[in-house]
């Protein structure tokens, strides 16, 4: 009989927190701070709104160069919603990301109707947000980093990439690799499992930070 192979525990600085564990609890003893931002909506400007379908969805570079960002605050105003919480629940209802008892179908329909009326695309869940990444990568460079690790959510593979290459070509931010961390593992950039939240900065006990 073949002996079972068990993977070692992954480094917590390199993975995202499981959906059933509080972020701060999961990273306790590893990071000191967490900063969270919301995936923005997408407003096509020089490409067709109708392209945003599974078979024709534009690339990250196309979105970066031909669309503009709509913030959650702007969308809350457009849709006449009451809060970010209502918007978050409505978005997660639309992707069937909540149990039935937690869904808000009325908010979900209102979000869909607003998007169709204003020709706005809902945020993509669980992926690096197109409009934010270049600002984030450039900020990492300002504190002295030229290289960054890009890896999967399980800490089983990673590649060391030159930050300027990512800035020039956002398509390199492949969807299967959802964690990024500086070469010294000081600052980590990854996802929480609430699909429309992204964490851009956690600070480690050694003085670094994690972005979720």
Biotite code that builds the C-alpha atoms (Angstrom):
import biotite.structure as struc

atoms = struc.array([
    struc.Atom([0.000, 0.000, 0.000], chain_id="A", res_id=1, res_name="UNK", atom_name="CA", element="C"),
    struc.Atom([1.299, 3.431, -0.931], chain_id="A", res_id=2, res_name="UNK", atom_name="CA", element="C"),
    struc.Atom([1.987, 5.646, 2.040], chain_id="A", res_id=3, res_name="UNK", atom_name="CA", element="C"),
    struc.Atom([-0.259, 8.698, 2.187], chain_id="A", res_id=4, res_name="UNK", atom_name="CA", element="C"),
    struc.Atom([1.485, 11.946, 1.405], chain_id="A", res_id=5, res_name="UNK", atom_name="CA", element="C"),
    struc.Atom([0.523, 14.840, 3.598], chain_id="A", res_id=6, res_name="UNK", atom_name="CA", element="C"),
    struc.Atom([1.400, 18.389, 2.669], chain_id="A", res_id=7, res_name="UNK", atom_name="CA", element="C"),
    struc.Atom([3.085, 20.474, 5.367], chain_id="A", res_id=8, res_name="UNK", atom_name="CA", element="C"),
    struc.Atom([1.161, 23.301, 6.944], chain_id="A", res_id=9, res_name="UNK", atom_name="CA", element="C"),
    struc.Atom([1.320, 26.306, 4.600], chain_id="A", res_id=10, res_name="UNK", atom_name="CA", element="C"),
    struc.Atom([2.964, 29.550, 5.660], chain_id="A", res_id=11, res_name="UNK", atom_name="CA", element="C"),
    struc.Atom([0.145, 31.796, 6.802], chain_id="A", res_id=12, res_name="UNK", atom_name="CA", element="C"),
    struc.Atom([1.761, 34.838, 5.224], chain_id="A", res_id=13, res_name="UNK", atom_name="CA", element="C"),
    struc.Atom([1.252, 33.158, 1.834], chain_id="A", res_id=14, res_name="UNK", atom_name="CA", element="C"),
    struc.Atom([-2.390, 32.067, 1.986], chain_id="A", res_id=15, res_name="UNK", atom_name="CA", element="C"),
    struc.Atom([-5.794, 33.633, 2.516], chain_id="A", res_id=16, res_name="UNK", atom_name="CA", element="C"),
    struc.Atom([-7.928, 32.996, 5.581], chain_id="A", res_id=17, res_name="UNK", atom_name="CA", element="C"),
    struc.Atom([-10.569, 30.238, 5.236], chain_id="A", res_id=18, res_name="UNK", atom_name="CA", element="C"),
    struc.Atom([-14.110, 31.517, 4.922], chain_id="A", res_id=19, res_name="UNK", atom_name="CA", element="C"),
    struc.Atom([-15.141, 30.144, 8.340], chain_id="A", res_id=20, res_name="UNK", atom_name="CA", element="C"),
    struc.Atom([-12.336, 31.796, 10.323], chain_id="A", res_id=21, res_name="UNK", atom_name="CA", element="C"),
    struc.Atom([-12.153, 35.488, 11.223], chain_id="A", res_id=22, res_name="UNK", atom_name="CA", element="C"),
    struc.Atom([-9.295, 37.206, 9.376], chain_id="A", res_id=23, res_name="UNK", atom_name="CA", element="C"),
    struc.Atom([-7.651, 38.687, 12.467], chain_id="A", res_id=24, res_name="UNK", atom_name="CA", element="C"),
    struc.Atom([-7.907, 35.402, 14.347], chain_id="A", res_id=25, res_name="UNK", atom_name="CA", element="C"),
    struc.Atom([-6.342, 33.461, 11.471], chain_id="A", res_id=26, res_name="UNK", atom_name="CA", element="C"),
    struc.Atom([-3.356, 35.816, 11.208], chain_id="A", res_id=27, res_name="UNK", atom_name="CA", element="C"),
    struc.Atom([-2.865, 36.402, 14.934], chain_id="A", res_id=28, res_name="UNK", atom_name="CA", element="C"),
    struc.Atom([0.823, 36.251, 15.731], chain_id="A", res_id=29, res_name="UNK", atom_name="CA", element="C"),
    struc.Atom([1.730, 36.656, 12.049], chain_id="A", res_id=30, res_name="UNK", atom_name="CA", element="C"),
    struc.Atom([0.384, 40.102, 11.163], chain_id="A", res_id=31, res_name="UNK", atom_name="CA", element="C"),
    struc.Atom([-0.490, 43.178, 13.171], chain_id="A", res_id=32, res_name="UNK", atom_name="CA", element="C"),
    struc.Atom([-2.770, 45.086, 10.803], chain_id="A", res_id=33, res_name="UNK", atom_name="CA", element="C"),
    struc.Atom([-5.216, 44.442, 8.012], chain_id="A", res_id=34, res_name="UNK", atom_name="CA", element="C"),
    struc.Atom([-6.565, 46.936, 5.483], chain_id="A", res_id=35, res_name="UNK", atom_name="CA", element="C"),
    struc.Atom([-9.528, 46.040, 3.290], chain_id="A", res_id=36, res_name="UNK", atom_name="CA", element="C"),
    struc.Atom([-10.918, 47.655, 0.180], chain_id="A", res_id=37, res_name="UNK", atom_name="CA", element="C"),
    struc.Atom([-13.863, 46.845, -2.058], chain_id="A", res_id=38, res_name="UNK", atom_name="CA", element="C"),
    struc.Atom([-13.672, 45.655, -5.639], chain_id="A", res_id=39, res_name="UNK", atom_name="CA", element="C"),
    struc.Atom([-14.935, 48.563, -7.786], chain_id="A", res_id=40, res_name="UNK", atom_name="CA", element="C"),
    struc.Atom([-17.604, 48.337, -10.443], chain_id="A", res_id=41, res_name="UNK", atom_name="CA", element="C"),
    struc.Atom([-16.601, 48.679, -14.112], chain_id="A", res_id=42, res_name="UNK", atom_name="CA", element="C"),
    struc.Atom([-17.931, 51.338, -16.487], chain_id="A", res_id=43, res_name="UNK", atom_name="CA", element="C"),
    struc.Atom([-17.048, 50.615, -20.153], chain_id="A", res_id=44, res_name="UNK", atom_name="CA", element="C"),
    struc.Atom([-16.039, 53.768, -22.032], chain_id="A", res_id=45, res_name="UNK", atom_name="CA", element="C"),
    struc.Atom([-14.425, 52.751, -25.333], chain_id="A", res_id=46, res_name="UNK", atom_name="CA", element="C"),
    struc.Atom([-15.476, 49.095, -25.497], chain_id="A", res_id=47, res_name="UNK", atom_name="CA", element="C"),
    struc.Atom([-18.951, 47.580, -25.713], chain_id="A", res_id=48, res_name="UNK", atom_name="CA", element="C"),
    struc.Atom([-20.869, 46.849, -22.527], chain_id="A", res_id=49, res_name="UNK", atom_name="CA", element="C"),
    struc.Atom([-22.226, 43.704, -24.188], chain_id="A", res_id=50, res_name="UNK", atom_name="CA", element="C"),
    struc.Atom([-18.720, 42.184, -24.275], chain_id="A", res_id=51, res_name="UNK", atom_name="CA", element="C"),
    struc.Atom([-18.887, 41.519, -20.542], chain_id="A", res_id=52, res_name="UNK", atom_name="CA", element="C"),
    struc.Atom([-20.151, 37.964, -20.876], chain_id="A", res_id=53, res_name="UNK", atom_name="CA", element="C"),
    struc.Atom([-18.312, 34.710, -20.101], chain_id="A", res_id=54, res_name="UNK", atom_name="CA", element="C"),
    struc.Atom([-17.341, 33.976, -23.721], chain_id="A", res_id=55, res_name="UNK", atom_name="CA", element="C"),
    struc.Atom([-16.214, 37.499, -24.604], chain_id="A", res_id=56, res_name="UNK", atom_name="CA", element="C"),
    struc.Atom([-15.159, 38.998, -21.263], chain_id="A", res_id=57, res_name="UNK", atom_name="CA", element="C"),
    struc.Atom([-12.411, 41.593, -21.850], chain_id="A", res_id=58, res_name="UNK", atom_name="CA", element="C"),
    struc.Atom([-8.880, 41.043, -20.587], chain_id="A", res_id=59, res_name="UNK", atom_name="CA", element="C"),
    struc.Atom([-7.474, 42.880, -17.599], chain_id="A", res_id=60, res_name="UNK", atom_name="CA", element="C"),
    struc.Atom([-5.484, 45.157, -19.908], chain_id="A", res_id=61, res_name="UNK", atom_name="CA", element="C"),
    struc.Atom([-8.596, 45.932, -21.984], chain_id="A", res_id=62, res_name="UNK", atom_name="CA", element="C"),
    struc.Atom([-10.534, 46.844, -18.848], chain_id="A", res_id=63, res_name="UNK", atom_name="CA", element="C"),
    struc.Atom([-7.676, 48.957, -17.507], chain_id="A", res_id=64, res_name="UNK", atom_name="CA", element="C"),
    struc.Atom([-7.316, 50.874, -20.787], chain_id="A", res_id=65, res_name="UNK", atom_name="CA", element="C"),
    struc.Atom([-10.946, 51.156, -21.930], chain_id="A", res_id=66, res_name="UNK", atom_name="CA", element="C"),
    struc.Atom([-13.084, 51.396, -18.809], chain_id="A", res_id=67, res_name="UNK", atom_name="CA", element="C"),
    struc.Atom([-13.356, 53.519, -15.717], chain_id="A", res_id=68, res_name="UNK", atom_name="CA", element="C"),
    struc.Atom([-13.867, 52.672, -12.079], chain_id="A", res_id=69, res_name="UNK", atom_name="CA", element="C"),
    struc.Atom([-17.151, 53.156, -10.235], chain_id="A", res_id=70, res_name="UNK", atom_name="CA", element="C"),
    struc.Atom([-16.629, 53.090, -6.475], chain_id="A", res_id=71, res_name="UNK", atom_name="CA", element="C"),
    struc.Atom([-18.999, 51.472, -4.016], chain_id="A", res_id=72, res_name="UNK", atom_name="CA", element="C"),
    struc.Atom([-19.944, 54.895, -2.690], chain_id="A", res_id=73, res_name="UNK", atom_name="CA", element="C"),
    struc.Atom([-20.831, 56.075, -6.184], chain_id="A", res_id=74, res_name="UNK", atom_name="CA", element="C"),
    struc.Atom([-22.869, 52.939, -6.833], chain_id="A", res_id=75, res_name="UNK", atom_name="CA", element="C"),
    struc.Atom([-24.704, 53.162, -3.517], chain_id="A", res_id=76, res_name="UNK", atom_name="CA", element="C"),
    struc.Atom([-25.794, 56.658, -4.554], chain_id="A", res_id=77, res_name="UNK", atom_name="CA", element="C"),
    struc.Atom([-26.770, 55.579, -8.086], chain_id="A", res_id=78, res_name="UNK", atom_name="CA", element="C"),
    struc.Atom([-28.805, 52.619, -6.860], chain_id="A", res_id=79, res_name="UNK", atom_name="CA", element="C"),
    struc.Atom([-30.252, 54.515, -3.889], chain_id="A", res_id=80, res_name="UNK", atom_name="CA", element="C"),
    struc.Atom([-29.043, 51.842, -1.489], chain_id="A", res_id=81, res_name="UNK", atom_name="CA", element="C"),
    struc.Atom([-28.692, 52.488, 2.227], chain_id="A", res_id=82, res_name="UNK", atom_name="CA", element="C"),
    struc.Atom([-25.222, 51.134, 2.967], chain_id="A", res_id=83, res_name="UNK", atom_name="CA", element="C"),
    struc.Atom([-22.191, 49.154, 1.868], chain_id="A", res_id=84, res_name="UNK", atom_name="CA", element="C"),
    struc.Atom([-23.619, 46.233, 3.837], chain_id="A", res_id=85, res_name="UNK", atom_name="CA", element="C"),
    struc.Atom([-26.768, 46.231, 1.713], chain_id="A", res_id=86, res_name="UNK", atom_name="CA", element="C"),
    struc.Atom([-24.672, 46.406, -1.445], chain_id="A", res_id=87, res_name="UNK", atom_name="CA", element="C"),
    struc.Atom([-22.390, 43.573, -0.306], chain_id="A", res_id=88, res_name="UNK", atom_name="CA", element="C"),
    struc.Atom([-25.318, 41.309, 0.548], chain_id="A", res_id=89, res_name="UNK", atom_name="CA", element="C"),
    struc.Atom([-27.014, 42.126, -2.762], chain_id="A", res_id=90, res_name="UNK", atom_name="CA", element="C"),
    struc.Atom([-23.877, 41.326, -4.746], chain_id="A", res_id=91, res_name="UNK", atom_name="CA", element="C"),
    struc.Atom([-23.354, 38.048, -2.921], chain_id="A", res_id=92, res_name="UNK", atom_name="CA", element="C"),
    struc.Atom([-27.004, 37.151, -3.428], chain_id="A", res_id=93, res_name="UNK", atom_name="CA", element="C"),
    struc.Atom([-26.537, 37.653, -7.179], chain_id="A", res_id=94, res_name="UNK", atom_name="CA", element="C"),
    struc.Atom([-23.719, 35.085, -7.309], chain_id="A", res_id=95, res_name="UNK", atom_name="CA", element="C"),
    struc.Atom([-25.542, 32.634, -4.994], chain_id="A", res_id=96, res_name="UNK", atom_name="CA", element="C"),
    struc.Atom([-22.856, 33.204, -2.388], chain_id="A", res_id=97, res_name="UNK", atom_name="CA", element="C"),
    struc.Atom([-25.202, 33.239, 0.615], chain_id="A", res_id=98, res_name="UNK", atom_name="CA", element="C"),
    struc.Atom([-27.526, 30.748, 2.233], chain_id="A", res_id=99, res_name="UNK", atom_name="CA", element="C"),
    struc.Atom([-31.171, 31.414, 1.461], chain_id="A", res_id=100, res_name="UNK", atom_name="CA", element="C"),
    struc.Atom([-31.917, 32.878, 4.877], chain_id="A", res_id=101, res_name="UNK", atom_name="CA", element="C"),
    struc.Atom([-29.224, 35.540, 4.411], chain_id="A", res_id=102, res_name="UNK", atom_name="CA", element="C"),
    struc.Atom([-30.067, 36.545, 0.864], chain_id="A", res_id=103, res_name="UNK", atom_name="CA", element="C"),
    struc.Atom([-31.602, 39.893, -0.069], chain_id="A", res_id=104, res_name="UNK", atom_name="CA", element="C"),
    struc.Atom([-33.368, 39.389, -3.384], chain_id="A", res_id=105, res_name="UNK", atom_name="CA", element="C"),
    struc.Atom([-34.780, 42.909, -3.495], chain_id="A", res_id=106, res_name="UNK", atom_name="CA", element="C"),
    struc.Atom([-31.317, 44.489, -3.206], chain_id="A", res_id=107, res_name="UNK", atom_name="CA", element="C"),
    struc.Atom([-29.931, 42.009, -5.735], chain_id="A", res_id=108, res_name="UNK", atom_name="CA", element="C"),
    struc.Atom([-32.594, 42.982, -8.275], chain_id="A", res_id=109, res_name="UNK", atom_name="CA", element="C"),
    struc.Atom([-32.004, 46.669, -7.622], chain_id="A", res_id=110, res_name="UNK", atom_name="CA", element="C"),
    struc.Atom([-28.268, 46.236, -8.258], chain_id="A", res_id=111, res_name="UNK", atom_name="CA", element="C"),
    struc.Atom([-28.919, 44.371, -11.505], chain_id="A", res_id=112, res_name="UNK", atom_name="CA", element="C"),
    struc.Atom([-31.434, 46.974, -12.676], chain_id="A", res_id=113, res_name="UNK", atom_name="CA", element="C"),
    struc.Atom([-29.013, 49.837, -11.920], chain_id="A", res_id=114, res_name="UNK", atom_name="CA", element="C"),
    struc.Atom([-26.191, 48.091, -13.775], chain_id="A", res_id=115, res_name="UNK", atom_name="CA", element="C"),
    struc.Atom([-28.360, 47.544, -16.842], chain_id="A", res_id=116, res_name="UNK", atom_name="CA", element="C"),
    struc.Atom([-29.652, 51.117, -16.806], chain_id="A", res_id=117, res_name="UNK", atom_name="CA", element="C"),
    struc.Atom([-26.231, 52.751, -16.318], chain_id="A", res_id=118, res_name="UNK", atom_name="CA", element="C"),
    struc.Atom([-24.273, 50.188, -18.408], chain_id="A", res_id=119, res_name="UNK", atom_name="CA", element="C"),
    struc.Atom([-22.122, 49.277, -15.402], chain_id="A", res_id=120, res_name="UNK", atom_name="CA", element="C"),
    struc.Atom([-20.530, 45.876, -14.845], chain_id="A", res_id=121, res_name="UNK", atom_name="CA", element="C"),
    struc.Atom([-20.634, 44.260, -11.425], chain_id="A", res_id=122, res_name="UNK", atom_name="CA", element="C"),
    struc.Atom([-17.274, 43.517, -9.749], chain_id="A", res_id=123, res_name="UNK", atom_name="CA", element="C"),
    struc.Atom([-15.600, 40.192, -10.445], chain_id="A", res_id=124, res_name="UNK", atom_name="CA", element="C"),
    struc.Atom([-15.457, 38.139, -7.261], chain_id="A", res_id=125, res_name="UNK", atom_name="CA", element="C"),
    struc.Atom([-12.303, 36.494, -5.954], chain_id="A", res_id=126, res_name="UNK", atom_name="CA", element="C"),
    struc.Atom([-9.918, 38.094, -8.458], chain_id="A", res_id=127, res_name="UNK", atom_name="CA", element="C"),
    struc.Atom([-7.405, 40.916, -8.347], chain_id="A", res_id=128, res_name="UNK", atom_name="CA", element="C"),
    struc.Atom([-9.382, 44.132, -9.034], chain_id="A", res_id=129, res_name="UNK", atom_name="CA", element="C"),
    struc.Atom([-8.290, 45.645, -12.362], chain_id="A", res_id=130, res_name="UNK", atom_name="CA", element="C"),
    struc.Atom([-8.297, 49.347, -11.467], chain_id="A", res_id=131, res_name="UNK", atom_name="CA", element="C"),
    struc.Atom([-6.536, 49.024, -8.136], chain_id="A", res_id=132, res_name="UNK", atom_name="CA", element="C"),
    struc.Atom([-3.590, 46.759, -8.887], chain_id="A", res_id=133, res_name="UNK", atom_name="CA", element="C"),
    struc.Atom([-1.318, 49.227, -10.677], chain_id="A", res_id=134, res_name="UNK", atom_name="CA", element="C"),
    struc.Atom([-1.730, 51.797, -7.894], chain_id="A", res_id=135, res_name="UNK", atom_name="CA", element="C"),
    struc.Atom([-0.969, 49.085, -5.356], chain_id="A", res_id=136, res_name="UNK", atom_name="CA", element="C"),
    struc.Atom([2.071, 47.757, -7.220], chain_id="A", res_id=137, res_name="UNK", atom_name="CA", element="C"),
    struc.Atom([3.485, 51.241, -7.708], chain_id="A", res_id=138, res_name="UNK", atom_name="CA", element="C"),
    struc.Atom([3.077, 51.935, -3.989], chain_id="A", res_id=139, res_name="UNK", atom_name="CA", element="C"),
    struc.Atom([5.049, 48.766, -3.205], chain_id="A", res_id=140, res_name="UNK", atom_name="CA", element="C"),
    struc.Atom([7.846, 50.069, -5.419], chain_id="A", res_id=141, res_name="UNK", atom_name="CA", element="C"),
    struc.Atom([7.963, 53.370, -3.530], chain_id="A", res_id=142, res_name="UNK", atom_name="CA", element="C"),
    struc.Atom([8.996, 51.534, -0.354], chain_id="A", res_id=143, res_name="UNK", atom_name="CA", element="C"),
    struc.Atom([11.926, 49.903, -2.108], chain_id="A", res_id=144, res_name="UNK", atom_name="CA", element="C"),
    struc.Atom([10.635, 46.673, -3.630], chain_id="A", res_id=145, res_name="UNK", atom_name="CA", element="C"),
    struc.Atom([11.353, 45.680, -7.238], chain_id="A", res_id=146, res_name="UNK", atom_name="CA", element="C"),
    struc.Atom([10.284, 42.015, -7.101], chain_id="A", res_id=147, res_name="UNK", atom_name="CA", element="C"),
    struc.Atom([7.196, 40.247, -5.744], chain_id="A", res_id=148, res_name="UNK", atom_name="CA", element="C"),
    struc.Atom([6.147, 36.642, -5.182], chain_id="A", res_id=149, res_name="UNK", atom_name="CA", element="C"),
    struc.Atom([2.971, 35.568, -7.021], chain_id="A", res_id=150, res_name="UNK", atom_name="CA", element="C"),
    struc.Atom([1.458, 32.310, -5.806], chain_id="A", res_id=151, res_name="UNK", atom_name="CA", element="C"),
    struc.Atom([-1.603, 30.148, -5.397], chain_id="A", res_id=152, res_name="UNK", atom_name="CA", element="C"),
    struc.Atom([-3.957, 30.159, -2.420], chain_id="A", res_id=153, res_name="UNK", atom_name="CA", element="C"),
    struc.Atom([-2.547, 26.901, -0.989], chain_id="A", res_id=154, res_name="UNK", atom_name="CA", element="C"),
    struc.Atom([1.132, 27.881, -0.772], chain_id="A", res_id=155, res_name="UNK", atom_name="CA", element="C"),
    struc.Atom([2.089, 25.036, -3.115], chain_id="A", res_id=156, res_name="UNK", atom_name="CA", element="C"),
    struc.Atom([3.565, 27.101, -5.929], chain_id="A", res_id=157, res_name="UNK", atom_name="CA", element="C"),
    struc.Atom([4.878, 30.579, -6.527], chain_id="A", res_id=158, res_name="UNK", atom_name="CA", element="C"),
    struc.Atom([6.962, 32.555, -9.004], chain_id="A", res_id=159, res_name="UNK", atom_name="CA", element="C"),
    struc.Atom([9.153, 35.591, -8.409], chain_id="A", res_id=160, res_name="UNK", atom_name="CA", element="C"),
    struc.Atom([8.110, 38.384, -10.758], chain_id="A", res_id=161, res_name="UNK", atom_name="CA", element="C"),
    struc.Atom([9.470, 41.825, -11.571], chain_id="A", res_id=162, res_name="UNK", atom_name="CA", element="C"),
    struc.Atom([6.873, 44.366, -10.419], chain_id="A", res_id=163, res_name="UNK", atom_name="CA", element="C"),
    struc.Atom([7.228, 46.571, -13.502], chain_id="A", res_id=164, res_name="UNK", atom_name="CA", element="C"),
    struc.Atom([6.238, 43.596, -15.675], chain_id="A", res_id=165, res_name="UNK", atom_name="CA", element="C"),
    struc.Atom([2.921, 43.337, -13.822], chain_id="A", res_id=166, res_name="UNK", atom_name="CA", element="C"),
    struc.Atom([2.335, 47.074, -14.125], chain_id="A", res_id=167, res_name="UNK", atom_name="CA", element="C"),
    struc.Atom([2.965, 46.968, -17.867], chain_id="A", res_id=168, res_name="UNK", atom_name="CA", element="C"),
    struc.Atom([0.905, 43.820, -18.454], chain_id="A", res_id=169, res_name="UNK", atom_name="CA", element="C"),
    struc.Atom([-1.978, 43.282, -16.027], chain_id="A", res_id=170, res_name="UNK", atom_name="CA", element="C"),
    struc.Atom([-2.862, 40.089, -17.896], chain_id="A", res_id=171, res_name="UNK", atom_name="CA", element="C"),
    struc.Atom([0.046, 38.482, -16.038], chain_id="A", res_id=172, res_name="UNK", atom_name="CA", element="C"),
    struc.Atom([-2.132, 38.572, -12.915], chain_id="A", res_id=173, res_name="UNK", atom_name="CA", element="C"),
    struc.Atom([-3.553, 35.146, -13.689], chain_id="A", res_id=174, res_name="UNK", atom_name="CA", element="C"),
    struc.Atom([-6.701, 34.204, -11.847], chain_id="A", res_id=175, res_name="UNK", atom_name="CA", element="C"),
    struc.Atom([-5.433, 30.954, -10.314], chain_id="A", res_id=176, res_name="UNK", atom_name="CA", element="C"),
    struc.Atom([-2.739, 32.783, -8.367], chain_id="A", res_id=177, res_name="UNK", atom_name="CA", element="C"),
    struc.Atom([-4.457, 35.034, -5.855], chain_id="A", res_id=178, res_name="UNK", atom_name="CA", element="C"),
    struc.Atom([-1.677, 35.811, -3.394], chain_id="A", res_id=179, res_name="UNK", atom_name="CA", element="C"),
    struc.Atom([1.204, 38.254, -3.740], chain_id="A", res_id=180, res_name="UNK", atom_name="CA", element="C"),
    struc.Atom([3.870, 39.010, -1.187], chain_id="A", res_id=181, res_name="UNK", atom_name="CA", element="C"),
    struc.Atom([7.076, 40.960, -1.141], chain_id="A", res_id=182, res_name="UNK", atom_name="CA", element="C"),
    struc.Atom([10.365, 39.107, -1.404], chain_id="A", res_id=183, res_name="UNK", atom_name="CA", element="C"),
    struc.Atom([11.039, 39.485, 2.324], chain_id="A", res_id=184, res_name="UNK", atom_name="CA", element="C"),
    struc.Atom([7.478, 38.282, 3.132], chain_id="A", res_id=185, res_name="UNK", atom_name="CA", element="C"),
    struc.Atom([7.003, 41.602, 4.909], chain_id="A", res_id=186, res_name="UNK", atom_name="CA", element="C"),
    struc.Atom([3.848, 42.594, 3.072], chain_id="A", res_id=187, res_name="UNK", atom_name="CA", element="C"),
    struc.Atom([1.204, 40.231, 1.733], chain_id="A", res_id=188, res_name="UNK", atom_name="CA", element="C"),
    struc.Atom([-1.623, 40.925, -0.720], chain_id="A", res_id=189, res_name="UNK", atom_name="CA", element="C"),
    struc.Atom([-4.385, 38.356, -0.973], chain_id="A", res_id=190, res_name="UNK", atom_name="CA", element="C"),
    struc.Atom([-8.146, 37.720, -0.790], chain_id="A", res_id=191, res_name="UNK", atom_name="CA", element="C"),
    struc.Atom([-10.710, 37.176, 1.858], chain_id="A", res_id=192, res_name="UNK", atom_name="CA", element="C"),
    struc.Atom([-13.465, 34.730, 0.990], chain_id="A", res_id=193, res_name="UNK", atom_name="CA", element="C"),
    struc.Atom([-16.111, 37.401, 0.987], chain_id="A", res_id=194, res_name="UNK", atom_name="CA", element="C"),
    struc.Atom([-15.858, 37.611, -2.781], chain_id="A", res_id=195, res_name="UNK", atom_name="CA", element="C"),
    struc.Atom([-15.937, 41.359, -3.323], chain_id="A", res_id=196, res_name="UNK", atom_name="CA", element="C"),
    struc.Atom([-13.462, 42.292, -0.616], chain_id="A", res_id=197, res_name="UNK", atom_name="CA", element="C"),
    struc.Atom([-9.753, 42.501, -1.238], chain_id="A", res_id=198, res_name="UNK", atom_name="CA", element="C"),
    struc.Atom([-7.143, 43.039, 1.392], chain_id="A", res_id=199, res_name="UNK", atom_name="CA", element="C"),
    struc.Atom([-4.340, 45.298, 0.525], chain_id="A", res_id=200, res_name="UNK", atom_name="CA", element="C"),
    struc.Atom([-2.220, 45.395, 3.611], chain_id="A", res_id=201, res_name="UNK", atom_name="CA", element="C"),
    struc.Atom([-1.431, 43.401, 6.685], chain_id="A", res_id=202, res_name="UNK", atom_name="CA", element="C"),
    struc.Atom([1.567, 44.255, 8.857], chain_id="A", res_id=203, res_name="UNK", atom_name="CA", element="C"),
    struc.Atom([3.637, 41.420, 10.284], chain_id="A", res_id=204, res_name="UNK", atom_name="CA", element="C"),
    struc.Atom([5.059, 41.213, 13.798], chain_id="A", res_id=205, res_name="UNK", atom_name="CA", element="C"),
    struc.Atom([8.387, 42.036, 12.204], chain_id="A", res_id=206, res_name="UNK", atom_name="CA", element="C"),
    struc.Atom([6.880, 45.239, 10.884], chain_id="A", res_id=207, res_name="UNK", atom_name="CA", element="C"),
    struc.Atom([5.409, 44.129, 7.574], chain_id="A", res_id=208, res_name="UNK", atom_name="CA", element="C"),
    struc.Atom([1.817, 44.139, 6.413], chain_id="A", res_id=209, res_name="UNK", atom_name="CA", element="C"),
    struc.Atom([-0.884, 42.044, 4.773], chain_id="A", res_id=210, res_name="UNK", atom_name="CA", element="C"),
    struc.Atom([-3.286, 43.331, 2.198], chain_id="A", res_id=211, res_name="UNK", atom_name="CA", element="C"),
    struc.Atom([-6.566, 41.483, 2.072], chain_id="A", res_id=212, res_name="UNK", atom_name="CA", element="C"),
])
